[in-house]
Amino acid sequence: MIEVIENPGGALDEALAAFLAAAKPSWGVCPEHDPRWLQVFHEALGHRPMMLIARSGGQEGPVVGYLPLCLIASRLFGRFLVSLPYINRAGVVATGEDVAAALIDEAARQAERLHVDYLELRHHGPVFEHEKLGLRRDEKVRMVLNLPEDKEVLWKAIGPKVRNQVRKGDKSGLSIRWGGGQLLDDFYDVFAVNMRDLGTPVFPKGLFGSILSHFGSESELAVVYNGEKAVAGGLLVHDGGGQAGSGRSASTQVPSASSLRRFNWTNANMWMYHHLLVRSIERGSKEFDFGRSSEGSGTYRFKRQWGAAPCPTVWQYHVRRGDISAMRPDSPKNRRRVATWRKLPVWLTRLVGPRIVRGIP
């Protein structure tokens, strides 16, 4: 049976918690399936969270599948049911194809009930085809670096060109601070400017505050300073892996990171990423997730130079109406919007951006 839990609270069903902790990578589980993400998106972005839980043998039976969803509703863009926004993956977790099909069927029913434009499933593991729904595919790539156990081994592995750029950061007199809410203002000042320069509406500051609050010691901010001026910053979320035998490794991801272009001469971004990798090793992580990139893009090449390798991540769509390409930044209409956004003053983008970005899946 499939249990539909709308607007779930903070308490997590013990059976679901045990299932996620022990789930094997081949079932499609990843750190982003942590239900705390649902609380973050509800609290900071106003999205409506939903859990689909598959059980074997009735309501009291063991959990055999899970699919987290968020309803994103906007008068400007439309309505979408997504697993999950902001992060790169969190699709179906299932012990078998029959369980996966049942979860996708229920998600499609919820999409119909909620009158969304489309259902978007951001899978981490295997992609479960569904002939009845005729799901569309979109191939994505995450860049992941397998971390050594020692920072000295990392230093040798990154190569002379990258080491030289990190040394230039040392010579620029950069410093780095680690922390939580006390660094949020400085982090967000850098983040807002960078998003404006990219032509992208900025997320609300409360999103990062909510992540720090819900994930506690498993999350932290890193802010790089040139003197007393914040010039770069990153958000780290650490995951310790699952239970023994689950096959999941401890990992660190960087959902958001930015640097100020006018301080490129300091090599602050390269210097920061080296410290992020060292920090991840110190936290016991075995892999570092740089996030999503388009193959061949500038961000792809940046991540590749650290030794990161592309990991396929497939997104599937059940389209009820409209066109999924309409939401992509490279569509003709959105290219014009990006160009306009880059010309706006930062104070205005900080005021208007969060209201806009809440409606973008």
C-alpha positions as CSV (number, residue, x, y, z in Angstrom):
1,M,0.0,0.0,0.0
2,I,1.0,3.6,-0.5
3,E,0.6,6.0,2.4
4,V,0.2,9.7,1.5
5,I,1.2,12.1,4.2
6,E,0.5,15.7,3.5
7,N,2.2,18.5,5.3
8,P,4.3,16.1,7.5
9,G,5.5,17.5,10.8
10,G,9.0,17.3,12.2
11,A,8.7,13.9,13.7
12,L,9.8,11.1,11.4
13,D,8.1,7.7,11.4
14,E,10.6,5.3,13.0
15,A,10.1,2.7,10.3
16,L,10.8,5.2,7.6
17,A,13.9,6.5,9.4
18,A,15.2,2.9,9.7
19,F,14.4,2.2,6.0
20,L,16.4,5.3,4.8
21,A,19.3,4.6,7.1
22,A,19.6,1.0,5.9
23,A,18.7,1.5,2.2
24,K,21.2,0.4,-0.4
25,P,22.5,2.8,-3.0
26,S,21.0,0.5,-5.7
27,W,17.5,1.4,-4.3
28,G,18.1,5.1,-5.2
29,V,18.7,6.5,-1.7
30,C,20.9,9.6,-1.2
31,P,21.4,12.2,1.6
32,E,18.8,14.5,0.1
33,H,16.1,12.0,1.1
34,D,16.5,13.3,4.6
35,P,13.0,14.5,5.5
36,R,14.5,17.6,7.1
37,W,14.7,19.0,3.6
38,L,10.9,19.0,3.4
39,Q,10.8,21.1,6.6
40,V,13.3,23.5,5.2
41,F,11.4,24.1,1.9
42,H,8.1,24.5,3.7
43,E,9.5,26.9,6.3
44,A,11.8,29.0,4.0
45,L,10.1,28.8,0.6
46,G,6.5,28.2,1.5
47,H,6.3,25.0,-0.5
48,R,3.7,22.3,0.5
49,P,5.6,19.1,1.4
50,M,4.3,15.6,0.9
51,M,5.6,12.1,1.7
52,L,4.6,9.0,-0.3
53,I,5.6,5.9,1.8
54,A,5.2,2.4,0.4
55,R,4.6,-0.4,2.9
56,S,4.5,-4.1,2.5
57,G,1.5,-6.0,4.0
58,G,-0.6,-3.1,5.1
59,Q,-0.4,0.1,7.2
60,E,1.7,-1.4,9.9
61,G,4.0,-3.3,7.5
62,P,7.7,-2.5,6.9
63,V,8.6,0.4,4.6
64,V,9.8,-0.7,1.2
65,G,9.7,2.6,-0.7
66,Y,9.7,6.4,-0.3
67,L,9.2,9.5,-2.5
68,P,9.3,13.0,-1.0
69,L,7.5,15.8,-3.0
70,C,7.0,19.5,-2.8
71,L,4.1,21.4,-4.4
72,I,5.4,24.7,-5.9
73,A,2.6,27.1,-6.8
74,S,3.0,30.5,-8.5
75,R,0.7,32.8,-10.3
76,L,3.7,33.8,-12.5
77,F,5.0,30.4,-13.5
78,G,2.3,27.8,-12.7
79,R,2.1,24.7,-10.5
80,F,4.6,21.9,-10.2
81,L,5.1,18.8,-8.1
82,V,8.8,18.2,-7.6
83,S,11.1,15.7,-5.9
84,L,12.8,18.0,-4.8
85,P,13.5,21.7,-5.6
86,Y,16.8,23.5,-4.9
87,I,18.8,20.3,-4.5
88,N,19.8,18.1,-7.4
89,R,18.3,14.7,-6.5
90,A,15.7,13.0,-4.3
91,G,13.5,10.8,-6.5
92,V,12.2,7.4,-5.9
93,V,13.7,5.0,-3.3
94,A,12.4,1.5,-3.8
95,T,13.3,-2.1,-3.1
96,G,12.1,-3.1,-6.5
97,E,10.5,-2.0,-9.8
98,D,7.0,-2.9,-8.7
99,V,7.3,-0.6,-5.6
100,A,8.8,2.2,-7.7
101,A,5.9,1.9,-10.2
102,A,3.4,2.1,-7.4
103,L,5.0,5.3,-6.0
104,I,5.2,6.9,-9.4
105,D,1.5,6.0,-10.0
106,E,0.5,7.7,-6.8
107,A,2.7,10.7,-7.5
108,A,0.9,11.0,-10.9
109,R,-2.5,10.8,-9.1
110,Q,-1.4,13.6,-6.8
111,A,-0.3,15.7,-9.7
112,E,-3.8,15.2,-11.2
113,R,-5.5,16.1,-8.0
114,L,-3.4,19.2,-7.4
115,H,-3.8,20.4,-11.0
116,V,0.0,20.8,-11.6
117,D,1.6,21.5,-15.0
118,Y,4.0,18.6,-14.5
119,L,5.5,16.1,-12.1
120,E,9.3,16.3,-11.9
121,L,11.3,13.4,-10.4
122,R,15.0,14.0,-9.8
123,H,16.4,10.5,-9.4
124,H,19.7,9.6,-7.8
125,G,19.9,5.9,-8.6
126,P,18.1,3.7,-11.1
127,V,15.6,5.2,-13.4
128,F,12.3,3.3,-13.3
129,E,10.6,3.4,-16.7
130,H,6.8,3.7,-16.8
131,E,5.2,2.7,-20.1
132,K,1.7,3.9,-19.0
133,L,2.7,7.4,-18.2
134,G,5.4,7.8,-20.9
135,L,7.7,9.8,-18.7
136,R,10.1,12.2,-20.4
137,R,13.8,12.1,-19.6
138,D,16.3,14.9,-19.1
139,E,19.9,13.8,-18.6
140,K,21.8,15.8,-15.9
141,V,25.4,15.5,-14.5
142,R,26.6,15.9,-11.0
143,M,30.3,16.4,-10.4
144,V,31.7,14.2,-7.6
145,L,35.2,13.9,-6.2
146,N,36.3,10.8,-4.3
147,L,38.3,12.2,-1.4
148,P,41.5,10.7,0.0
149,E,42.0,10.2,3.7
150,D,44.7,12.8,4.0
151,K,44.9,16.4,2.9
152,E,48.5,16.0,1.8
153,V,47.4,13.3,-0.7
154,L,44.7,15.7,-1.9
155,W,47.3,18.5,-2.4
156,K,49.4,16.2,-4.6
157,A,46.4,14.9,-6.5
158,I,45.0,18.3,-7.6
159,G,48.0,19.0,-9.8
160,P,50.5,21.9,-10.2
161,K,48.1,24.4,-12.0
162,V,45.5,24.2,-9.3
163,R,48.1,24.3,-6.5
164,N,49.6,27.4,-8.0
165,Q,46.2,29.2,-7.9
166,V,45.7,28.2,-4.3
167,R,49.1,29.6,-3.4
168,K,48.2,32.9,-5.1
169,G,45.3,33.0,-2.7
170,D,47.7,32.5,0.2
171,K,49.8,35.4,-1.0
172,S,46.7,37.6,-1.3
173,G,46.3,37.5,2.5
174,L,42.9,35.7,2.5
175,S,41.4,34.3,5.6
176,I,38.5,31.9,6.2
177,R,35.9,31.7,9.0
178,W,33.7,28.7,9.8
179,G,30.4,28.9,11.6
180,G,26.6,29.2,11.4
181,G,24.2,32.0,11.8
182,Q,26.8,34.5,12.9
183,L,28.3,34.3,9.3
184,L,24.9,34.4,7.5
185,D,24.8,38.1,6.7
186,D,28.3,38.1,5.2
187,F,27.6,34.9,3.2
188,Y,24.4,36.3,1.9
189,D,25.9,39.6,0.9
190,V,28.3,37.7,-1.4
191,F,25.6,35.3,-2.6
192,A,23.1,38.0,-3.6
193,V,25.7,39.9,-5.6
194,N,26.8,36.8,-7.4
195,M,23.2,35.7,-8.2
196,R,22.5,39.2,-9.7
197,D,25.7,39.0,-11.8
198,L,24.5,35.6,-13.1
199,G,21.1,37.0,-13.9
200,T,19.3,34.7,-11.5
201,P,16.7,35.6,-8.8
202,V,18.3,35.2,-5.4
203,F,16.9,32.7,-2.8
204,P,15.7,34.3,0.5
205,K,18.3,34.5,3.3
206,G,15.9,32.5,5.4
207,L,16.5,29.4,3.2
208,F,20.1,29.2,4.4
209,G,19.1,30.0,8.0
210,S,16.6,27.2,7.9
211,I,19.2,24.7,6.6
212,L,21.6,25.7,9.4
213,S,18.8,25.4,11.9
214,H,17.4,22.0,10.9
215,F,20.7,20.3,10.1
216,G,22.6,21.7,13.0
217,S,26.2,20.5,13.3
218,E,25.8,18.7,10.0
219,S,25.8,22.0,8.2
220,E,28.1,25.0,8.3
221,L,29.1,28.2,6.4
222,A,32.5,29.1,5.2
223,V,33.2,32.7,4.4
224,V,36.5,34.0,2.9
225,Y,37.7,37.5,3.7
226,N,40.1,39.9,2.1
227,G,40.9,42.0,5.1
228,E,37.5,42.5,6.7
229,K,35.7,42.3,3.3
230,A,33.7,39.1,2.6
231,V,34.7,38.0,-0.9
232,A,33.5,34.4,-1.1
233,G,31.3,31.9,0.7
234,G,30.0,28.4,0.7
235,L,27.4,26.3,2.5
236,L,28.4,22.8,3.4
237,V,26.1,19.9,4.4
238,H,27.7,16.8,5.7
239,D,26.2,13.3,5.7
240,G,27.6,10.5,7.8
241,G,26.3,7.7,5.5
242,G,23.8,5.1,6.4
243,Q,23.9,2.1,8.8
244,A,26.7,-0.4,8.6
245,G,26.1,-2.6,5.6
246,S,24.0,0.0,3.7
247,G,26.9,0.7,1.3
248,R,26.5,4.5,1.6
249,S,29.7,6.5,2.2
250,A,30.0,9.6,4.3
251,S,29.8,12.6,2.0
252,T,29.8,16.4,1.8
253,Q,27.9,18.6,-0.6
254,V,28.0,22.3,-1.3
255,P,24.4,23.3,-2.3
256,S,25.4,27.0,-2.7
257,A,28.7,28.8,-3.1
258,S,29.6,32.2,-4.5
259,S,32.5,34.7,-4.9
260,L,32.7,38.4,-5.9
261,R,34.0,38.8,-9.5
262,R,35.8,42.1,-8.7
263,F,38.0,40.1,-6.3
264,N,39.0,37.5,-8.8
265,W,42.5,38.8,-8.6
266,T,42.8,37.2,-5.1
267,N,41.9,33.7,-6.4
268,A,39.4,33.6,-3.5
269,N,37.2,31.0,-5.2
270,M,39.9,28.5,-5.8
271,W,41.4,29.1,-2.4
272,M,38.0,28.6,-0.8
273,Y,37.3,25.4,-2.6
274,H,40.6,23.9,-1.5
275,H,39.6,24.7,2.1
276,L,36.2,23.2,1.6
277,L,37.8,19.9,0.4
278,V,40.2,19.8,3.3
279,R,37.3,20.5,5.7
280,S,35.3,17.6,4.2
281,I,38.3,15.3,4.7
282,E,38.6,16.4,8.3
283,R,34.9,15.6,8.8
284,G,35.5,12.1,7.6
285,S,33.8,12.4,4.2
286,K,34.7,10.0,1.4
287,E,33.3,12.0,-1.4
288,F,32.6,15.7,-2.2
289,D,29.6,16.6,-4.3
290,F,30.3,19.8,-6.3
291,G,26.7,19.9,-7.6
292,R,25.1,19.9,-11.0
293,S,26.8,21.3,-14.2
294,S,26.1,21.1,-17.9
295,E,28.8,19.1,-19.7
296,G,31.4,21.4,-21.3
297,S,30.3,24.5,-19.4
298,G,32.6,26.8,-17.4
299,T,31.4,25.4,-14.1
300,Y,31.9,21.8,-15.4
301,R,35.5,22.6,-16.3
302,F,36.0,24.3,-12.9
303,K,34.9,21.2,-11.0
304,R,36.8,18.9,-13.4
305,Q,40.1,20.5,-12.6
306,W,39.8,19.3,-9.0
307,G,39.5,15.8,-10.2
308,A,35.7,15.5,-10.0
309,A,34.1,13.0,-12.3
310,P,30.6,13.3,-13.9
311,C,27.9,11.2,-12.3
312,P,24.7,10.8,-14.4
313,T,21.5,12.1,-12.7
314,V,18.3,11.5,-14.6
315,W,15.3,13.7,-14.2
316,Q,11.9,12.4,-15.3
317,Y,8.8,14.3,-16.2
318,H,5.1,13.5,-16.3
319,V,3.8,16.5,-18.3
320,R,0.1,17.3,-18.0
321,R,0.3,20.7,-19.8
322,G,2.8,23.2,-21.0
323,D,6.4,22.7,-21.9
324,I,9.2,21.9,-19.4
325,S,11.7,23.9,-21.5
326,A,9.7,27.1,-20.7
327,M,11.3,27.1,-17.2
328,R,14.9,26.7,-18.4
329,P,17.2,29.8,-18.3
330,D,18.4,29.2,-21.8
331,S,15.0,29.5,-23.4
332,P,14.7,32.6,-25.6
333,K,12.2,34.4,-23.3
334,N,14.3,33.6,-20.2
335,R,17.6,34.7,-21.9
336,R,16.0,38.2,-22.2
337,R,15.0,38.1,-18.5
338,V,18.5,37.1,-17.5
339,A,20.0,40.0,-19.4
340,T,17.6,42.4,-17.8
341,W,18.1,41.0,-14.3
342,R,21.9,41.5,-14.5
343,K,21.3,45.3,-14.9
344,L,19.3,45.7,-11.7
345,P,20.7,47.1,-8.5
346,V,21.5,44.4,-5.9
347,W,19.2,45.9,-3.3
348,L,16.2,45.5,-5.7
349,T,17.1,41.9,-6.5
350,R,17.3,41.1,-2.8
351,L,13.8,42.6,-2.3
352,V,12.1,41.0,-5.4
353,G,14.2,37.9,-6.1
354,P,13.0,35.7,-3.2
355,R,9.4,36.3,-4.2
356,I,10.1,35.2,-7.8
357,V,12.4,32.2,-7.1
358,R,9.8,30.6,-4.8
359,G,7.8,29.8,-7.9
360,I,10.7,28.3,-9.9
361,P,11.0,24.4,-9.7
